[in-house]
Amino acid sequence: MQVHPEALGVNVIAHGIRKIPDWPQPGILFHDITPVLQNPLYFRLLIDLLVYRYMQQKIDVVAGLDARGFIIGAALAYQLNVGFVPIRKKGKLPFETVAESYALEYGEATVEIHTDAIGEGARVLLVDDLVATGGTMQAGINLIRKLKGEVVEAATVLEFTDLPGSSKIRALGVPLFSVCQSQGDMP
């Protein structure tokens, strides 16, 4: 029996995700990707899997969502030899911005992007660590579209298959690629 190298990498990366019960509040099982980032083998496998997926797709820029999307996105952009654009929480970018608000479980949040970050017609790969309810990723897609960029795909390390985020992203006409999939946040 032959194991596809990509499948082996996915299993290694999934093994590196730490699960922390009752954080940030009781009843939540937090999936922490920082052990993947800390381990040079896991981190390299993660970036290599993403590079392999996107190296022939003519990506112009990688956009990363605040904050773990910055780490993954910047490393990926470097390997793809394209620029990196941060999509940050409100009030963190120093130049002119456009903003997009989205709903959280207990309120609302806003992310911003520089007005000159993405050129019209640019092919953009949007990256974050995970997708659960999909609010942050949807806001990122909307920001890229406001700047007249084309979101080629959204990519995450982890997708919660029993939460609505992935279907919301796909409903916007954006394909979603997740390295690993898991059930949501119940211990």
N, CA and C atoms as an extended XYZ file, in Angstrom:
561
Properties=species:S:1:pos:R:3:atomname:S:1:resname:S:1:resid:I:1 pbc="F F F"
N         0.841       -1.181        0.000 N   MET     1
C         0.000        0.000        0.000 CA  MET     1
C         0.884        1.241        0.000 C   MET     1
N         0.543        2.192       -0.848 N   GLN     2
C         1.301        3.420       -0.935 CA  GLN     2
C         0.536        4.540       -0.250 C   GLN     2
N         1.266        5.363        0.514 N   VAL     3
C         0.664        6.522        1.169 CA  VAL     3
C         1.093        7.761        0.396 C   VAL     3
N         0.132        8.560       -0.003 N   HIS     4
C         0.433        9.794       -0.713 CA  HIS     4
C         1.165       10.739        0.235 C   HIS     4
N         2.272       11.375       -0.199 N   PRO     5
C         3.039       12.256        0.693 CA  PRO     5
C         2.197       13.358        1.314 C   PRO     5
N         1.220       13.886        0.563 N   GLU     6
C         0.365       14.939        1.103 CA  GLU     6
C        -0.442       14.416        2.293 C   GLU     6
N        -0.950       13.190        2.195 N   ALA     7
C        -1.725       12.606        3.295 CA  ALA     7
C        -0.858       12.430        4.533 C   ALA     7
N         0.374       12.011        4.349 N   LEU     8
C         1.284       11.868        5.477 CA  LEU     8
C         1.494       13.205        6.163 C   LEU     8
N         1.712       14.255        5.377 N   GLY     9
C         1.895       15.593        5.941 CA  GLY     9
C         0.687       16.062        6.720 C   GLY     9
N        -0.500       15.808        6.194 N   VAL    10
C        -1.735       16.195        6.881 CA  VAL    10
C        -1.842       15.491        8.229 C   VAL    10
N        -1.535       14.198        8.256 N   ASN    11
C        -1.592       13.463        9.520 CA  ASN    11
C        -0.609       14.003       10.538 C   ASN    11
N         0.593       14.345       10.097 N   VAL    12
C         1.597       14.906       11.000 CA  VAL    12
C         1.127       16.254       11.534 C   VAL    12
N         0.611       17.103       10.671 N   ILE    13
C         0.146       18.422       11.091 CA  ILE    13
C        -1.031       18.292       12.047 C   ILE    13
N        -1.994       17.430       11.727 N   ALA    14
C        -3.143       17.223       12.626 CA  ALA    14
C        -2.680       16.762       14.004 C   ALA    14
N        -1.670       15.901       14.034 N   HIS    15
C        -1.126       15.420       15.302 CA  HIS    15
C        -0.513       16.562       16.117 C   HIS    15
N         0.006       17.581       15.443 N   GLY    16
C         0.651       18.700       16.124 CA  GLY    16
C        -0.302       19.728       16.695 C   GLY    16
N        -1.582       19.667       16.364 N   ILE    17
C        -2.550       20.646       16.883 CA  ILE    17
C        -2.941       20.253       18.309 C   ILE    17
N        -2.700       21.174       19.231 N   ARG    18
C        -2.985       20.922       20.657 CA  ARG    18
C        -4.433       21.317       20.944 C   ARG    18
N        -5.119       20.480       21.725 N   LYS    19
C        -6.510       20.764       22.104 CA  LYS    19
C        -6.550       21.130       23.580 C   LYS    19
N        -7.136       22.287       23.864 N   ILE    20
C        -7.190       22.813       25.225 CA  ILE    20
C        -8.655       22.955       25.633 C   ILE    20
N        -9.119       22.122       26.575 N   PRO    21
C       -10.529       22.210       26.989 CA  PRO    21
C       -10.808       23.471       27.810 C   PRO    21
N       -12.029       23.958       27.658 N   ASP    22
C       -12.551       25.079       28.447 CA  ASP    22
C       -11.748       26.367       28.280 C   ASP    22
N       -11.263       26.613       27.080 N   TRP    23
C       -10.575       27.882       26.819 CA  TRP    23
C       -11.042       28.439       25.483 C   TRP    23
N       -11.406       29.676       25.381 N   PRO    24
C       -11.297       30.755       26.364 CA  PRO    24
C       -12.448       30.820       27.363 C   PRO    24
N       -13.373       29.877       27.258 N   GLN    25
C       -14.488       29.844       28.217 CA  GLN    25
C       -14.940       28.396       28.375 C   GLN    25
N       -15.659       28.097       29.451 N   PRO    26
C       -16.122       26.722       29.679 CA  PRO    26
C       -16.955       26.193       28.501 C   PRO    26
N       -16.703       24.931       28.159 N   GLY    27
C       -17.440       24.286       27.078 CA  GLY    27
C       -16.790       24.394       25.715 C   GLY    27
N       -15.735       25.202       25.589 N   ILE    28
C       -15.031       25.359       24.321 CA  ILE    28
C       -13.789       24.476       24.333 C   ILE    28
N       -13.572       23.752       23.251 N   LEU    29
C       -12.335       22.990       23.072 CA  LEU    29
C       -11.500       23.755       22.057 C   LEU    29
N       -10.483       24.470       22.547 N   PHE    30
C        -9.646       25.323       21.703 CA  PHE    30
C        -8.616       24.484       20.961 C   PHE    30
N        -8.501       24.691       19.669 N   HIS    31
C        -7.517       23.993       18.837 CA  HIS    31
C        -6.362       24.967       18.578 C   HIS    31
N        -5.225       24.679       19.164 N   ASP    32
C        -4.069       25.568       19.166 CA  ASP    32
C        -3.040       25.086       18.147 C   ASP    32
N        -2.777       25.918       17.129 N   ILE    33
C        -1.809       25.524       16.101 CA  ILE    33
C        -0.382       25.934       16.455 C   ILE    33
N        -0.156       26.615       17.573 N   THR    34
C         1.208       27.065       17.869 CA  THR    34
C         2.213       25.918       17.975 C   THR    34
N         1.846       24.703       18.448 N   PRO    35
C         2.838       23.618       18.406 CA  PRO    35
C         3.283       23.270       16.979 C   PRO    35
N         2.393       23.432       16.002 N   VAL    36
C         2.762       23.196       14.606 CA  VAL    36
C         3.794       24.233       14.178 C   VAL    36
N         3.593       25.479       14.590 N   LEU    37
C         4.522       26.547       14.230 CA  LEU    37
C         5.864       26.398       14.951 C   LEU    37
N         5.838       25.863       16.160 N   GLN    38
C         7.057       25.721       16.957 CA  GLN    38
C         7.939       24.577       16.482 C   GLN    38
N         7.346       23.574       15.880 N   ASN    39
C         8.099       22.400       15.452 CA  ASN    39
C         8.569       22.621       14.006 C   ASN    39
N         9.888       22.667       13.768 N   PRO    40
C        10.360       22.973       12.418 CA  PRO    40
C         9.876       21.987       11.349 C   PRO    40
N         9.763       20.705       11.687 N   LEU    41
C         9.275       19.714       10.723 CA  LEU    41
C         7.809       19.971       10.386 C   LEU    41
N         6.972       20.166       11.398 N   TYR    42
C         5.538       20.397       11.164 CA  TYR    42
C         5.323       21.686       10.369 C   TYR    42
N         6.038       22.752       10.771 N   PHE    43
C         5.869       24.043       10.103 CA  PHE    43
C         6.289       23.937        8.635 C   PHE    43
N         7.419       23.296        8.386 N   ARG    44
C         7.886       23.122        7.007 CA  ARG    44
C         6.880       22.304        6.198 C   ARG    44
N         6.366       21.217        6.775 N   LEU    45
C         5.365       20.408        6.075 CA  LEU    45
C         4.132       21.232        5.726 C   LEU    45
N         3.672       22.031        6.675 N   LEU    46
C         2.500       22.873        6.439 CA  LEU    46
C         2.736       23.818        5.266 C   LEU    46
N         3.831       24.549        5.318 N   ILE    47
C         4.110       25.510        4.249 CA  ILE    47
C         4.347       24.792        2.927 C   ILE    47
N         5.078       23.680        2.952 N   ASP    48
C         5.328       22.930        1.714 CA  ASP    48
C         4.032       22.407        1.089 C   ASP    48
N         3.107       21.927        1.916 N   LEU    49
C         1.812       21.473        1.380 CA  LEU    49
C         1.078       22.610        0.678 C   LEU    49
N         1.105       23.790        1.303 N   LEU    50
C         0.421       24.939        0.704 CA  LEU    50
C         1.136       25.423       -0.552 C   LEU    50
N         2.461       25.448       -0.526 N   VAL    51
C         3.221       25.845       -1.715 CA  VAL    51
C         2.901       24.901       -2.865 C   VAL    51
N         2.924       23.609       -2.589 N   TYR    52
C         2.623       22.612       -3.614 CA  TYR    52
C         1.242       22.860       -4.232 C   TYR    52
N         0.271       23.204       -3.378 N   ARG    53
C        -1.091       23.441       -3.881 CA  ARG    53
C        -1.169       24.689       -4.759 C   ARG    53
N        -0.445       25.752       -4.401 N   TYR    54
C        -0.644       27.047       -5.058 CA  TYR    54
C         0.452       27.472       -6.029 C   TYR    54
N         1.520       26.699       -6.172 N   MET    55
C         2.648       27.165       -6.985 CA  MET    55
C         2.317       27.306       -8.472 C   MET    55
N         1.295       26.634       -8.963 N   GLN    56
C         0.924       26.741      -10.377 CA  GLN    56
C        -0.343       27.575      -10.599 C   GLN    56
N        -0.853       28.229       -9.552 N   GLN    57
C        -2.137       28.925       -9.681 CA  GLN    57
C        -2.036       30.422       -9.986 C   GLN    57
N        -0.844       30.904      -10.265 N   LYS    58
C        -0.645       32.310      -10.643 CA  LYS    58
C        -1.238       33.276       -9.615 C   LYS    58
N        -0.874       33.064       -8.382 N   ILE    59
C        -1.275       33.952       -7.291 CA  ILE    59
C        -0.440       35.224       -7.384 C   ILE    59
N        -1.071       36.393       -7.244 N   ASP    60
C        -0.345       37.664       -7.248 CA  ASP    60
C         0.057       38.111       -5.855 C   ASP    60
N        -0.772       37.785       -4.878 N   VAL    61
C        -0.512       38.225       -3.507 CA  VAL    61
C        -1.203       37.281       -2.531 C   VAL    61
N        -0.585       37.112       -1.366 N   VAL    62
C        -1.199       36.351       -0.280 CA  VAL    62
C        -1.657       37.365        0.765 C   VAL    62
N        -2.899       37.270        1.185 N   ALA    63
C        -3.435       38.114        2.256 CA  ALA    63
C        -3.646       37.238        3.484 C   ALA    63
N        -3.128       37.680        4.623 N   GLY    64
C        -3.249       36.916        5.861 CA  GLY    64
C        -4.095       37.653        6.874 C   GLY    64
N        -4.950       36.892        7.547 N   LEU    65
C        -5.835       37.470        8.563 CA  LEU    65
C        -5.146       37.503        9.924 C   LEU    65
N        -5.380       38.577       10.641 N   ASP    66
C        -4.817       38.823       11.967 CA  ASP    66
C        -5.216       37.704       12.911 C   ASP    66
N        -4.323       37.020       13.531 N   ALA    67
C        -2.887       37.206       13.619 CA  ALA    67
C        -2.129       35.979       13.110 C   ALA    67
N        -2.638       34.776       13.339 N   ARG    68
C        -1.895       33.586       12.896 CA  ARG    68
C        -1.868       33.456       11.376 C   ARG    68
N        -2.822       34.069       10.700 N   GLY    69
C        -2.775       34.111        9.245 CA  GLY    69
C        -1.579       34.890        8.730 C   GLY    69
N        -1.034       35.810        9.559 N   PHE    70
C         0.180       36.544        9.186 CA  PHE    70
C         1.363       35.589        9.091 C   PHE    70
N         1.476       34.712       10.069 N   ILE    71
C         2.629       33.806       10.142 CA  ILE    71
C         2.623       32.851        8.959 C   ILE    71
N         1.495       32.213        8.759 N   ILE    72
C         1.373       31.239        7.672 CA  ILE    72
C         1.439       31.945        6.323 C   ILE    72
N         0.710       33.035        6.201 N   GLY    73
C         0.648       33.760        4.936 CA  GLY    73
C         1.974       34.348        4.506 C   GLY    73
N         2.726       34.913        5.443 N   ALA    74
C         4.013       35.514        5.093 CA  ALA    74
C         5.000       34.447        4.629 C   ALA    74
N         5.052       33.325        5.333 N   ALA    75
C         5.946       32.233        4.931 CA  ALA    75
C         5.549       31.694        3.559 C   ALA    75
N         4.263       31.564        3.323 N   LEU    76
C         3.760       31.067        2.039 CA  LEU    76
C         4.052       32.055        0.915 C   LEU    76
N         3.813       33.345        1.158 N   ALA    77
C         4.088       34.361        0.138 CA  ALA    77
C         5.567       34.362       -0.242 C   ALA    77
N         6.428       34.236        0.747 N   TYR    78
C         7.868       34.181        0.486 CA  TYR    78
C         8.206       33.013       -0.439 C   TYR    78
N         7.663       31.845       -0.132 N   GLN    79
C         7.952       30.658       -0.938 CA  GLN    79
C         7.342       30.738       -2.344 C   GLN    79
N         6.219       31.428       -2.470 N   LEU    80
C         5.580       31.593       -3.779 CA  LEU    80
C         6.170       32.773       -4.564 C   LEU    80
N         7.040       33.530       -3.900 N   ASN    81
C         7.673       34.709       -4.506 CA  ASN    81
C         6.647       35.760       -4.917 C   ASN    81
N         5.699       36.007       -3.999 N   VAL    82
C         4.685       37.049       -4.198 CA  VAL    82
C         4.646       37.929       -2.945 C   VAL    82
N         3.938       39.025       -3.038 N   GLY    83
C         3.807       39.922       -1.906 CA  GLY    83
C         2.856       39.386       -0.843 C   GLY    83
N         2.966       39.973        0.344 N   PHE    84
C         2.088       39.619        1.458 CA  PHE    84
C         1.349       40.866        1.924 C   PHE    84
N         0.053       40.707        2.194 N   VAL    85
C        -0.794       41.799        2.666 CA  VAL    85
C        -1.450       41.391        3.981 C   VAL    85
N        -1.236       42.183        5.053 N   PRO    86
C        -1.936       41.883        6.310 CA  PRO    86
C        -3.335       42.482        6.331 C   PRO    86
N        -4.288       41.705        6.810 N   ILE    87
C        -5.629       42.209        7.106 CA  ILE    87
C        -5.702       42.231        8.624 C   ILE    87
N        -5.743       43.450        9.189 N   ARG    88
C        -5.545       43.621       10.627 CA  ARG    88
C        -6.816       44.039       11.343 C   ARG    88
N        -6.768       43.865       12.654 N   LYS    89
C        -7.845       44.374       13.499 CA  LYS    89
C        -7.871       45.895       13.402 C   LYS    89
N        -9.043       46.462       13.590 N   LYS    90
C        -9.265       47.901       13.439 CA  LYS    90
C        -8.273       48.708       14.274 C   LYS    90
N        -7.746       49.750       13.635 N   GLY    91
C        -6.871       50.682       14.330 CA  GLY    91
C        -5.398       50.313       14.354 C   GLY    91
N        -4.999       49.266       13.672 N   LYS    92
C        -3.605       48.810       13.711 CA  LYS    92
C        -2.794       49.206       12.477 C   LYS    92
N        -3.455       49.583       11.389 N   LEU    93
C        -2.741       49.942       10.162 CA  LEU    93
C        -2.571       51.458       10.078 C   LEU    93
N        -1.375       51.941        9.692 N   PRO    94
C        -1.082       53.373        9.763 CA  PRO    94
C        -1.532       54.211        8.571 C   PRO    94
N        -1.859       53.587        7.444 N   PHE    95
C        -2.202       54.324        6.223 CA  PHE    95
C        -3.719       54.307        6.046 C   PHE    95
N        -4.200       54.867        4.963 N   GLU    96
C        -5.639       54.870        4.673 CA  GLU    96
C        -6.127       53.435        4.520 C   GLU    96
N        -7.294       53.162        5.090 N   THR    97
C        -7.819       51.793        5.083 CA  THR    97
C        -9.276       51.752        4.641 C   THR    97
N        -9.705       50.559        4.283 N   VAL    98
C       -11.119       50.237        4.176 CA  VAL    98
C       -11.388       49.198        5.252 C   VAL    98
N       -12.596       49.204        5.777 N   ALA    99
C       -12.926       48.351        6.918 CA  ALA    99
C       -14.134       47.480        6.609 C   ALA    99
N       -14.214       46.376        7.344 N   GLU   100
C       -15.351       45.461        7.236 CA  GLU   100
C       -15.622       44.912        8.636 C   GLU   100
N       -16.859       45.039        9.077 N   SER   101
C       -17.246       44.515       10.384 CA  SER   101
C       -17.935       43.168       10.215 C   SER   101
N       -17.865       42.366       11.257 N   TYR   102
C       -18.490       41.047       11.236 CA  TYR   102
C       -18.926       40.675       12.642 C   TYR   102
N       -19.867       39.750       12.722 N   ALA   103
C       -20.434       39.345       14.007 CA  ALA   103
C       -19.545       38.313       14.687 C   ALA   103
N       -19.423       38.457       15.989 N   LEU   104
C       -18.777       37.474       16.855 CA  LEU   104
C       -19.865       36.814       17.689 C   LEU   104
N       -19.485       35.799       18.446 N   GLU   105
C       -20.469       35.166       19.326 CA  GLU   105
C       -21.051       36.167       20.318 C   GLU   105
N       -20.197       37.092       20.782 N   TYR   106
C       -20.633       38.057       21.796 CA  TYR   106
C       -20.303       39.471       21.385 C   TYR   106
N       -20.756       39.894       20.218 N   GLY   107
C       -20.513       41.259       19.795 CA  GLY   107
C       -20.127       41.340       18.340 C   GLY   107
N       -19.242       42.294       18.049 N   GLU   108
C       -18.844       42.570       16.685 CA  GLU   108
C       -17.363       42.925       16.664 C   GLU   108
N       -16.707       42.665       15.549 N   ALA   109
C       -15.310       43.027       15.362 CA  ALA   109
C       -15.166       43.644       13.973 C   ALA   109
N       -14.060       44.331       13.773 N   THR   110
C       -13.792       44.980       12.498 CA  THR   110
C       -12.349       44.703       12.092 C   THR   110
N       -12.158       44.405       10.805 N   VAL   111
C       -10.817       44.265       10.250 CA  VAL   111
C       -10.645       45.294        9.141 C   VAL   111
N        -9.376       45.621        8.875 N   GLU   112
C        -9.064       46.642        7.887 CA  GLU   112
C        -7.913       46.190        6.991 C   GLU   112
N        -7.849       46.839        5.827 N   ILE   113
C        -6.770       46.613        4.876 CA  ILE   113
C        -6.393       47.976        4.295 C   ILE   113
N        -5.113       48.177        3.971 N   HIS   114
C        -4.704       49.425        3.329 CA  HIS   114
C        -5.374       49.550        1.969 C   HIS   114
N        -5.747       50.773        1.625 N   THR   115
C        -6.452       51.006        0.363 CA  THR   115
C        -5.600       50.682       -0.869 C   THR   115
N        -4.282       50.702       -0.709 N   ASP   116
C        -3.392       50.420       -1.840 CA  ASP   116
C        -2.775       49.019       -1.783 C   ASP   116
N        -3.321       48.138       -0.956 N   ALA   117
C        -2.712       46.826       -0.713 CA  ALA   117
C        -2.889       45.848       -1.867 C   ALA   117
N        -3.981       45.972       -2.587 N   ILE   118
C        -4.300       45.006       -3.641 CA  ILE   118
C        -4.753       45.764       -4.878 C   ILE   118
N        -4.113       45.482       -5.987 N   GLY   119
C        -4.478       46.139       -7.233 CA  GLY   119
C        -5.709       45.515       -7.863 C   GLY   119
N        -6.362       46.288       -8.681 N   GLU   120
C        -7.556       45.794       -9.379 CA  GLU   120
C        -7.203       44.571      -10.217 C   GLU   120
N        -8.000       43.518      -10.068 N   GLY   121
C        -7.796       42.287      -10.812 CA  GLY   121
C        -6.731       41.355      -10.240 C   GLY   121
N        -6.100       41.746       -9.138 N   ALA   122
C        -5.063       40.893       -8.540 CA  ALA   122
C        -5.671       39.584       -8.056 C   ALA   122
N        -4.933       38.507       -8.285 N   ARG   123
C        -5.364       37.172       -7.843 CA  ARG   123
C        -4.822       36.953       -6.435 C   ARG   123
N        -5.742       36.864       -5.481 N   VAL   124
C        -5.385       36.853       -4.066 CA  VAL   124
C        -5.722       35.515       -3.423 C   VAL   124
N        -4.768       35.009       -2.645 N   LEU   125
C        -4.993       33.846       -1.798 CA  LEU   125
C        -5.169       34.370       -0.379 C   LEU   125
N        -6.297       34.062        0.253 N   LEU   126
C        -6.596       34.506        1.612 CA  LEU   126
C        -6.286       33.376        2.584 C   LEU   126
N        -5.501       33.670        3.640 N   VAL   127
C        -5.009       32.630        4.547 CA  VAL   127
C        -5.336       32.967        5.999 C   VAL   127
N        -5.753       31.938        6.748 N   ASP   128
C        -5.923       32.051        8.196 CA  ASP   128
C        -5.625       30.697        8.822 C   ASP   128
N        -5.606       30.655       10.148 N   ASP   129
C        -5.282       29.395       10.823 CA  ASP   129
C        -6.452       28.441       10.841 C   ASP   129
N        -7.671       28.956       10.998 N   LEU   130
C        -8.830       28.064       11.032 CA  LEU   130
C       -10.084       28.787       10.599 C   LEU   130
N       -11.077       27.996       10.257 N   VAL   131
C       -12.395       28.542        9.958 CA  VAL   131
C       -13.411       27.784       10.801 C   VAL   131
N       -14.184       28.560       11.573 N   ALA   132
C       -15.230       27.993       12.421 CA  ALA   132
C       -16.574       28.595       11.989 C   ALA   132
N       -16.888       29.782       12.490 N   THR   133
C       -18.136       30.428       12.092 CA  THR   133
C       -17.998       31.188       10.779 C   THR   133
N       -16.758       31.480       10.371 N   GLY   134
C       -16.503       32.077        9.069 CA  GLY   134
C       -16.523       33.589        9.007 C   GLY   134
N       -16.809       34.266       10.108 N   GLY   135
C       -16.938       35.720       10.087 CA  GLY   135
C       -15.692       36.461        9.655 C   GLY   135
N       -14.548       36.093       10.204 N   THR   136
C       -13.309       36.781        9.856 CA  THR   136
C       -12.954       36.547        8.398 C   THR   136
N       -13.085       35.315        7.937 N   MET   137
C       -12.763       34.984        6.552 CA  MET   137
C       -13.713       35.723        5.602 C   MET   137
N       -14.997       35.770        5.930 N   GLN   138
C       -15.950       36.498        5.092 CA  GLN   138
C       -15.579       37.978        5.014 C   GLN   138
N       -15.197       38.562        6.151 N   ALA   139
C       -14.798       39.972        6.160 CA  ALA   139
C       -13.578       40.188        5.275 C   ALA   139
N       -12.611       39.271        5.343 N   GLY   140
C       -11.431       39.367        4.488 CA  GLY   140
C       -11.788       39.303        3.008 C   GLY   140
N       -12.673       38.394        2.652 N   ILE   141
C       -13.128       38.274        1.259 CA  ILE   141
C       -13.775       39.580        0.811 C   ILE   141
N       -14.638       40.136        1.654 N   ASN   142
C       -15.322       41.385        1.307 CA  ASN   142
C       -14.331       42.535        1.130 C   ASN   142
N       -13.295       42.597        1.982 N   LEU   143
C       -12.290       43.654        1.855 CA  LEU   143
C       -11.521       43.522        0.533 C   LEU   143
N       -11.117       42.328        0.204 N   ILE   144
C       -10.388       42.110       -1.049 CA  ILE   144
C       -11.254       42.503       -2.238 C   ILE   144
N       -12.504       42.162       -2.178 N   ARG   145
C       -13.430       42.515       -3.266 CA  ARG   145
C       -13.675       44.021       -3.336 C   ARG   145
N       -13.687       44.703       -2.184 N   LYS   146
C       -13.831       46.165       -2.192 CA  LYS   146
C       -12.683       46.818       -2.951 C   LYS   146
N       -11.506       46.196       -2.892 N   LEU   147
C       -10.340       46.714       -3.608 CA  LEU   147
C       -10.251       46.152       -5.027 C   LEU   147
N       -11.292       45.434       -5.441 N   LYS   148
C       -11.421       44.863       -6.781 CA  LYS   148
C       -10.414       43.764       -7.068 C   LYS   148
N        -9.988       43.071       -6.001 N   GLY   149
C        -9.154       41.892       -6.170 CA  GLY   149
C       -10.029       40.665       -6.335 C   GLY   149
N        -9.446       39.603       -6.867 N   GLU   150
C       -10.140       38.333       -7.047 CA  GLU   150
C        -9.619       37.333       -6.014 C   GLU   150
N       -10.498       36.823       -5.172 N   VAL   151
C       -10.090       35.823       -4.195 CA  VAL   151
C       -10.085       34.473       -4.902 C   VAL   151
N        -8.892       33.976       -5.176 N   VAL   152
C        -8.732       32.712       -5.886 CA  VAL   152
C        -9.179       31.554       -5.006 C   VAL   152
N        -8.795       31.612       -3.733 N   GLU   153
C        -9.168       30.568       -2.778 CA  GLU   153
C        -8.898       31.095       -1.377 C   GLU   153
N        -9.591       30.518       -0.419 N   ALA   154
C        -9.311       30.749        0.997 CA  ALA   154
C        -8.660       29.470        1.517 C   ALA   154
N        -7.604       29.615        2.314 N   ALA   155
C        -6.880       28.452        2.821 CA  ALA   155
C        -6.730       28.544        4.336 C   ALA   155
N        -6.928       27.413        4.995 N   THR   156
C        -6.771       27.349        6.442 CA  THR   156
C        -6.015       26.080        6.828 C   THR   156
N        -5.453       26.112        8.028 N   VAL   157
C        -4.841       24.908        8.567 CA  VAL   157
C        -5.945       23.955        9.005 C   VAL   157
N        -6.994       24.495        9.642 N   LEU   158
C        -8.029       23.671       10.245 CA  LEU   158
C        -9.413       24.206        9.911 C   LEU   158
N       -10.300       23.296        9.535 N   GLU   159
C       -11.706       23.620        9.260 CA  GLU   159
C       -12.574       22.797       10.195 C   GLU   159
N       -13.478       23.477       10.890 N   PHE   160
C       -14.453       22.771       11.719 CA  PHE   160
C       -15.643       22.416       10.826 C   PHE   160
N       -15.801       21.137       10.546 N   THR   161
C       -16.801       20.690        9.581 CA  THR   161
C       -18.231       20.760       10.101 C   THR   161
N       -18.407       20.835       11.421 N   ASP   162
C       -19.761       20.885       11.964 CA  ASP   162
C       -20.214       22.306       12.303 C   ASP   162
N       -19.422       23.287       11.944 N   LEU   163
C       -19.789       24.687       12.134 CA  LEU   163
C       -20.022       25.321       10.763 C   LEU   163
N       -20.742       26.445       10.695 N   PRO   164
C       -21.206       26.957        9.403 CA  PRO   164
C       -20.200       27.737        8.564 C   PRO   164
N       -18.993       27.961        9.058 N   GLY   165
C       -18.054       28.834        8.362 CA  GLY   165
C       -17.730       28.443        6.945 C   GLY   165
N       -17.409       27.176        6.722 N   SER   166
C       -17.003       26.761        5.377 CA  SER   166
C       -18.132       26.935        4.369 C   SER   166
N       -19.355       26.635        4.760 N   SER   167
C       -20.473       26.802        3.814 CA  SER   167
C       -20.729       28.286        3.528 C   SER   167
N       -20.502       29.159        4.499 N   LYS   168
C       -20.681       30.604        4.273 CA  LYS   168
C       -19.643       31.127        3.282 C   LYS   168
N       -18.418       30.635        3.398 N   ILE   169
C       -17.355       31.060        2.481 CA  ILE   169
C       -17.654       30.576        1.073 C   ILE   169
N       -18.025       29.326        0.961 N   ARG   170
C       -18.343       28.772       -0.362 CA  ARG   170
C       -19.574       29.450       -0.972 C   ARG   170
N       -20.511       29.886       -0.130 N   ALA   171
C       -21.693       30.593       -0.625 CA  ALA   171
C       -21.314       31.939       -1.258 C   ALA   171
N       -20.167       32.484       -0.878 N   LEU   172
C       -19.676       33.715       -1.496 CA  LEU   172
C       -18.965       33.439       -2.819 C   LEU   172
N       -18.934       32.166       -3.227 N   GLY   173
C       -18.288       31.804       -4.477 CA  GLY   173
C       -16.781       31.628       -4.356 C   GLY   173
N       -16.297       31.437       -3.132 N   VAL   174
C       -14.862       31.281       -2.904 CA  VAL   174
C       -14.584       29.837       -2.484 C   VAL   174
N       -13.718       29.144       -3.214 N   PRO   175
C       -13.336       27.798       -2.786 CA  PRO   175
C       -12.558       27.871       -1.467 C   PRO   175
N       -12.711       26.848       -0.655 N   LEU   176
C       -12.008       26.774        0.632 CA  LEU   176
C       -11.163       25.509        0.651 C   LEU   176
N        -9.883       25.668        0.969 N   PHE   177
C        -8.991       24.529        1.158 CA  PHE   177
C        -8.554       24.507        2.609 C   PHE   177
N        -8.723       23.365        3.250 N   SER   178
C        -8.252       23.210        4.627 CA  SER   178
C        -7.309       22.016        4.677 C   SER   178
N        -6.184       22.208        5.340 N   VAL   179
C        -5.201       21.138        5.471 CA  VAL   179
C        -5.773       20.018        6.330 C   VAL   179
N        -6.422       20.399        7.439 N   CYS   180
C        -7.008       19.413        8.368 CA  CYS   180
C        -8.462       19.773        8.622 C   CYS   180
N        -9.248       18.774        8.961 N   GLN   181
C       -10.645       18.984        9.330 CA  GLN   181
C       -10.917       18.321       10.669 C   GLN   181
N       -11.839       18.925       11.422 N   SER   182
C       -12.180       18.400       12.735 CA  SER   182
C       -13.610       18.798       13.069 C   SER   182
N       -14.154       18.141       14.078 N   GLN   183
C       -15.433       18.571       14.629 CA  GLN   183
C       -15.186       19.804       15.476 C   GLN   183
N       -16.224       20.589       15.714 N   GLY   184
C       -16.121       21.885       16.372 CA  GLY   184
C       -15.577       21.924       17.767 C   GLY   184
N       -16.148       22.765       18.572 N   ASP   185
C       -15.509       23.158       19.811 CA  ASP   185
C       -16.060       22.509       21.071 C   ASP   185
N       -16.695       21.389       20.972 N   MET   186
C       -17.193       20.734       22.182 CA  MET   186
C       -16.166       19.705       22.675 C   MET   186
N       -15.828       19.736       23.962 N   PRO   187
C       -14.854       18.772       24.489 CA  PRO   187
C       -15.327       17.327       24.362 C   PRO   187
